[in-house]
Amino acid sequence: MGYVYLSIAIIGEFIGTNCLKASQGFTHVGWTLATFLAYTFCFYWFSVSLKSVPLNLAYALWSGIGIVVTAILSALIWHENISLTGVLGMMLIIVGAVIMNFSEA
């Protein structure tokens, strides 16, 4: 169940990050509240996942998947560019997370 909780935390993280962008520096109250709620949700489920998922692996997956999904959403929703170097960096993050996962076996 730890990985299910971690998945929920990851979803909360990229929702919170996009709400943060929409809040425009906390100048829009609704998006600001949504940001705080999403991050509270995210950190709660992340903490629950740590009961059964090792911290180093959980954090690598949480941040790595969060970076990749947020980059994709930033291109789709916010029309921001993703450079070739950015794609290469994200690929390295994914490879690192996979290597960490195998090292836990």
ABEGO torsion letter per residue (X at the ends): XAAAAAAAAAAAAAAAAAAAAAAGGGABAAAAAAAAAAAAAAAAAAAAAAAABBAAAAAAAAAAAAAAAAAAAAAAAAGBBBBAAAAAAAAAAAAAAAAAAAAAX
